């Protein structure tokens, strides 16, 4: 079965106030860590970070290349609409 003996340390016993302070600091650190994790995985924040990344990448594209890509997308869209209406 499980060993239920408590291991003893060679460290001197600490005063209860010191232990309570350490526990409170640990709780505060844990709460902060949980909040940071929740912030990272929040769908709204993930979408915002993704949109910001796309904006940065798009701002680095040469305007002529960006215009050519936009023209291509609009052309394909117009063709597909025209083909759908023709039927």
N, C-alpha and C positions, 0 to 999 in steps of 0.2 A: 504494500500500500504506500501511499504518499508519506514522505518523511515530514513530520510536523514540528520537528525541533527547530528552534530559532537559533540562527547562527549568532554568536557573540563576536563583537569586534573588539579590537584592542584600543579603540578610540574612547576618549572620555565622554561621558554622557553630556549632551548639550542641554542648556536650559530650555524649558518649554516655550518661552517667548521667542527664542531664536528659531526653534522648529516651526512655530506658527508663522513667523515672518517668511521663512523659506517656503512653506506651503503656499502662502499668499502670493509670493513672487512667481512660483511655479504655475499657479492657477492663472495669474495675469498673463504670463508668457504663453500658456496653452490657449487661452481665449484669443490672444492676438494672432497666434498661428492659425487657429480655426477660422477667424475672420478673414485672414489673408487668403487662405485656401478657398473659402466661399467666394471671395471677390474674384479670384482667378477663374473659377469654373462657372461663374454666373453667365447664363446665355447672353444677357444683354451686354455684359462686359466683353465677352468673347467676340460678339458681333461688332462692337465698337472698335476693338483692337484690329479685327480683320479689315473693317472699312478704312480705318486709318492707314493700315499697311497698303491697301490698294490705292488710296489717294496718293501716298508717297511714291509708289511705283509709277502711277500714271503721270505724276508731275515731273518725273525724270525722263519721260518719253519725248522724243523730238516731235514738235508740233506737226511736221509734215507726215511723219509716220503715223501719228495718232489720227490725223485727218484722213489718211488713206485707209486706215483700218475702219474708221467710222463710216466712210463712204462705202466700203465693202459690205459692212453690216447692213447699212440702209439699202443698198442695192439688192442684196439677197432677200431681205425682208419684203421689199417691194415686189420682187419676182415671185416669191411664194404667195403673197396676197393676190397678185394678178392671176397666177395659175389657179388659185382656189376660186376666184370669181369667174374665171373663164369656163369652169365646168358646169 
